[in-house]
Amino acid sequence: MSEPKPRVTGRLSLNFQSDGSHTVMRVKEQLPPLKVVRAFELADGAALVHLHNLSGGVLGGDHLTLAVEVEAGAQAQITSTGATRLYRNRADSLDSYQLNQLQVAEGGLLEFLPDQLIPYAGSRYRQETRITLGAGAGLFWWEMVAPGREAYPELFEYGRLQLSLDITAKNRPIALEHIRLEPKIKDIAALVRLGQFRYFASFYICKVGLPPFRWLELEKRLDELVCQLSRPNEILWGVSALTAHGLVVRAVSLTSRAITAGLLDFWRCAKLELYEQVAIPPRKIY
């Protein structure tokens, strides 16, 4: 009996270069269903790009790859056009899979700010994100995960959700994260997992080469936001330092709106502290 094959193999490869005053995007490879249309110039000279999935989401058995290169001195802001929907997998299909390979060269900045992942009932999805940062490179990267389609209701009816993240700065690992949720096998409501909460998020803030005391100062500043934004039995926030070059902010919440608003607050604060720039939320196109 032959092994199942990916339903669709899609690839999108983007390159961002600086000409000294603004950043230009170049599409190196574009294989549907992944697609970009154009880059928009932001007020600070960064390039804003919207990721499209022509299928409307990740279909069962799809294998997708996103490769992003931010060259020296370039600034890129990448977002999605909406939530990423993870559709049901057939019993005989491969798990859906996406590989994100993100590289930021010396003095570059990548803001990777997608909308939430929504795993549908019966979906099986695996995602690997590998980020490499050069000297002086900056990163704002977040990920939000929903419990499913609440309106149906369809909470934690997915088969499996695996998310891994590997961040390397100057050839040294600074963050390794591995999440595997199988609601039908292990209780999501256990205290070691989500407890009473439904949504969760991670936000990594990095700038390679800053001295440790700068991260301690920023951690204290963000901890003030943690106290302001956390509400028992509704949403909890936390912040901690990485081994070097950054911080991670985490949240668990009963609603997605509270997480989205909070992530914007943490981003605005961190960007002002690290770059003396105002964070420009990505405008959406549909």
C-alpha positions as CSV (number, residue, x, y, z in Angstrom):
1,M,0.0,0.0,0.0
2,S,1.5,3.4,-1.0
3,E,2.1,6.1,1.5
4,P,-0.3,9.1,1.4
5,K,1.0,12.2,-0.3
6,P,0.5,15.8,0.6
7,R,-2.7,17.2,-0.8
8,V,-1.0,20.4,-1.9
9,T,2.7,21.5,-1.6
10,G,2.8,25.3,-1.5
11,R,5.8,27.6,-1.1
12,L,6.4,31.3,-0.7
13,S,9.9,32.8,-0.5
14,L,10.3,36.6,0.1
15,N,13.4,38.8,0.3
16,F,13.5,42.3,1.8
17,Q,16.3,44.7,1.0
18,S,17.0,48.3,2.1
19,D,18.0,51.0,-0.3
20,G,18.9,53.3,2.6
21,S,15.6,55.0,3.1
22,H,13.0,52.3,2.6
23,T,12.6,48.6,2.3
24,V,11.8,46.8,-1.0
25,M,10.3,43.3,-1.2
26,R,11.2,40.8,-3.8
27,V,9.3,37.6,-4.4
28,K,11.8,34.8,-5.1
29,E,9.3,32.0,-5.3
30,Q,5.5,31.8,-5.2
31,L,3.7,28.4,-5.4
32,P,0.0,28.4,-4.6
33,P,-1.9,28.4,-2.4
34,L,0.5,30.9,-0.6
35,K,0.6,34.3,-2.2
36,V,1.5,38.0,-1.7
37,V,0.2,40.8,-3.9
38,R,2.4,43.8,-3.1
39,A,4.2,45.5,-0.3
40,F,3.0,48.8,1.3
41,E,5.5,51.3,2.6
42,L,5.0,52.3,6.2
43,A,5.8,55.8,7.6
44,D,9.1,54.5,9.1
45,G,10.2,53.1,5.7
46,A,9.4,49.5,6.5
47,A,7.6,47.2,4.1
48,L,4.2,45.8,5.1
49,V,3.2,42.5,3.5
50,H,0.0,40.5,3.7
51,L,0.1,36.8,3.5
52,H,-2.7,35.2,1.5
53,N,-3.8,31.6,1.4
54,L,-5.9,31.1,-1.8
55,S,-7.5,28.0,-0.3
56,G,-9.0,30.1,2.5
57,G,-7.0,28.1,5.1
58,V,-4.8,25.1,5.5
59,L,-6.6,22.1,4.0
60,G,-6.2,18.6,5.3
61,G,-2.9,17.2,4.2
62,D,-1.4,20.4,2.8
63,H,2.3,20.9,3.2
64,L,3.3,24.6,3.1
65,T,6.6,26.5,3.4
66,L,7.2,30.2,4.1
67,A,10.8,31.5,3.7
68,V,11.6,35.1,4.6
69,E,15.0,36.8,4.3
70,V,15.4,40.3,5.8
71,E,18.7,41.6,4.7
72,A,21.0,44.0,6.5
73,G,19.3,47.2,7.6
74,A,15.9,46.3,6.1
75,Q,12.6,46.4,8.0
76,A,9.7,44.1,7.2
77,Q,6.3,43.8,8.8
78,I,4.4,40.7,7.9
79,T,0.8,39.9,8.8
80,S,-2.0,37.7,7.6
81,T,-5.2,38.9,5.9
82,G,-7.2,37.2,8.6
83,A,-7.2,34.2,11.0
84,T,-5.5,31.0,9.7
85,R,-8.1,28.3,9.6
86,L,-6.9,24.7,10.0
87,Y,-9.5,22.5,8.3
88,R,-10.4,18.9,9.1
89,N,-8.1,16.1,8.0
90,R,-9.4,12.8,6.6
91,A,-8.4,9.7,8.6
92,D,-6.2,8.5,5.7
93,S,-4.5,11.8,5.0
94,L,-1.1,13.2,6.2
95,D,-1.1,15.8,9.0
96,S,-1.3,19.3,7.6
97,Y,2.1,21.0,8.0
98,Q,3.7,24.4,7.7
99,L,7.4,25.3,7.9
100,N,8.3,28.9,8.6
101,Q,12.0,29.8,8.0
102,L,12.7,33.4,8.9
103,Q,16.2,35.0,8.7
104,V,17.1,38.5,9.8
105,A,20.5,39.8,8.9
106,E,22.7,42.4,10.7
107,G,20.7,45.5,11.8
108,G,17.5,44.2,10.2
109,L,14.0,44.1,11.8
110,L,11.2,41.7,11.3
111,E,7.7,42.2,12.8
112,F,5.8,39.0,12.2
113,L,2.3,39.7,13.5
114,P,-0.3,37.2,12.1
115,D,-3.9,36.8,13.3
116,Q,-4.9,33.7,15.3
117,L,-4.7,30.1,14.4
118,I,-8.2,28.4,14.5
119,P,-8.0,24.6,14.5
120,Y,-11.2,23.1,13.2
121,A,-12.8,19.9,14.5
122,G,-10.8,16.8,13.2
123,S,-7.8,18.8,12.2
124,R,-4.3,17.6,12.6
125,Y,-1.6,20.3,12.2
126,R,2.1,20.6,12.7
127,Q,4.0,23.8,12.4
128,E,7.7,24.4,12.7
129,T,9.1,28.0,12.9
130,R,12.9,28.5,12.7
131,I,14.2,32.0,13.2
132,T,17.9,33.1,12.8
133,L,19.0,36.5,13.9
134,G,22.3,38.2,13.0
135,A,24.2,40.9,15.0
136,G,22.0,43.8,15.9
137,A,18.9,42.1,14.3
138,G,15.5,42.7,15.8
139,L,12.4,40.6,16.1
140,F,8.8,41.0,17.2
141,W,7.0,37.7,16.7
142,W,3.7,36.6,18.1
143,E,1.3,33.7,17.8
144,M,-2.3,33.3,19.1
145,V,-4.2,30.0,19.2
146,A,-8.0,29.7,19.4
147,P,-9.8,26.6,20.9
148,G,-11.7,26.1,17.6
149,R,-14.9,27.7,16.2
150,E,-16.7,29.0,19.3
151,A,-19.9,29.9,17.4
152,Y,-20.8,26.3,16.6
153,P,-19.7,25.5,19.4
154,E,-16.6,23.5,18.5
155,L,-14.2,23.8,21.4
156,F,-11.1,21.6,21.5
157,E,-12.5,19.2,18.9
158,Y,-9.3,19.1,16.9
159,G,-7.2,15.9,16.7
160,R,-3.7,17.2,17.2
161,L,-1.9,20.6,17.3
162,Q,1.9,20.7,17.3
163,L,3.8,24.0,17.4
164,S,7.5,24.3,17.6
165,L,9.7,27.4,17.7
166,D,13.5,27.7,17.5
167,I,15.2,31.1,17.7
168,T,18.9,31.4,17.2
169,A,20.9,34.6,17.6
170,K,24.5,34.8,16.4
171,N,24.5,31.0,16.0
172,R,23.4,30.4,19.6
173,P,19.9,29.1,20.5
174,I,18.0,31.6,22.7
175,A,14.5,30.1,22.6
176,L,13.2,26.6,22.1
177,E,9.4,26.0,22.4
178,H,7.5,22.8,21.7
179,I,3.7,22.4,22.2
180,R,1.7,19.3,21.5
181,L,-2.0,19.3,22.3
182,E,-4.3,16.3,21.7
183,P,-7.6,17.2,23.4
184,K,-9.1,13.7,23.0
185,I,-6.1,12.1,24.7
186,K,-5.1,14.6,27.3
187,D,-7.4,17.0,29.1
188,I,-6.9,20.6,28.0
189,A,-8.6,21.8,31.1
190,A,-5.9,20.3,33.4
191,L,-4.0,23.0,35.4
192,V,-0.7,22.0,33.7
193,R,-2.2,23.0,30.3
194,L,-4.9,25.7,29.9
195,G,-7.0,25.2,33.0
196,Q,-10.2,27.3,32.6
197,F,-8.8,29.3,29.7
198,R,-9.4,28.8,26.0
199,Y,-6.9,31.0,24.1
200,F,-3.2,31.3,24.5
201,A,-0.4,33.4,23.0
202,S,3.3,33.9,22.9
203,F,5.2,37.1,22.0
204,Y,8.9,37.1,21.5
205,I,10.8,40.4,21.6
206,C,14.4,40.3,20.5
207,K,17.2,42.7,19.6
208,V,20.6,41.0,19.4
209,G,23.5,42.7,21.2
210,L,21.8,44.7,23.8
211,P,23.4,44.5,27.3
212,P,21.6,42.4,29.9
213,F,20.6,45.5,32.0
214,R,18.5,46.8,29.1
215,W,16.5,43.7,29.1
216,L,16.0,43.9,32.9
217,E,14.8,47.4,32.5
218,L,12.4,46.4,29.8
219,E,11.2,43.4,31.7
220,K,10.3,45.7,34.7
221,R,8.5,48.0,32.3
222,L,6.5,45.2,30.7
223,D,5.8,43.7,34.1
224,E,3.9,46.9,34.9
225,L,1.7,46.1,31.9
226,V,1.3,42.6,33.1
227,C,-0.2,43.8,36.4
228,Q,-2.4,46.3,34.5
229,L,-3.8,43.9,31.9
230,S,-4.2,40.7,34.0
231,R,-7.7,40.0,35.3
232,P,-8.2,36.9,37.4
233,N,-10.5,34.4,35.8
234,E,-10.5,36.3,32.5
235,I,-6.9,36.8,31.3
236,L,-3.4,36.3,32.7
237,W,-0.2,37.7,31.4
238,G,3.4,37.0,32.2
239,V,6.9,38.2,31.0
240,S,10.3,36.7,31.4
241,A,13.8,37.1,30.0
242,L,15.4,34.7,27.6
243,T,19.0,33.5,28.1
244,A,20.1,36.5,26.0
245,H,18.9,39.1,23.5
246,G,15.3,39.1,24.4
247,L,12.1,38.6,26.4
248,V,9.0,36.4,26.0
249,V,5.5,37.5,26.9
250,R,2.7,34.9,27.4
251,A,-1.0,35.0,27.9
252,V,-3.9,32.7,28.5
253,S,-7.5,34.1,28.2
254,L,-11.1,33.3,27.9
255,T,-11.5,35.6,24.8
256,S,-9.4,36.4,21.8
257,R,-10.2,40.2,21.9
258,A,-8.4,40.6,25.2
259,I,-5.2,38.9,23.9
260,T,-5.2,40.9,20.7
261,A,-5.5,44.2,22.5
262,G,-2.9,43.3,25.1
263,L,-0.3,42.1,22.4
264,L,-0.6,45.5,20.8
265,D,0.1,47.2,24.1
266,F,3.2,45.1,24.8
267,W,4.4,45.7,21.2
268,R,3.9,49.5,21.4
269,C,5.8,49.7,24.7
270,A,8.7,47.4,23.6
271,K,9.2,49.1,20.2
272,L,9.3,52.5,21.8
273,E,11.9,51.4,24.4
274,L,14.1,49.4,22.0
275,Y,13.8,51.6,18.8
276,E,12.4,54.9,19.9
277,Q,9.7,54.3,17.3
278,V,6.0,54.2,17.4
279,A,4.6,50.8,16.5
280,I,2.4,50.9,13.5
281,P,-0.4,48.3,13.6
282,P,-0.7,46.5,10.3
283,R,-3.7,47.6,8.3
284,K,-5.8,44.7,6.9
285,I,-6.8,44.1,3.3
286,Y,-9.6,41.7,2.2
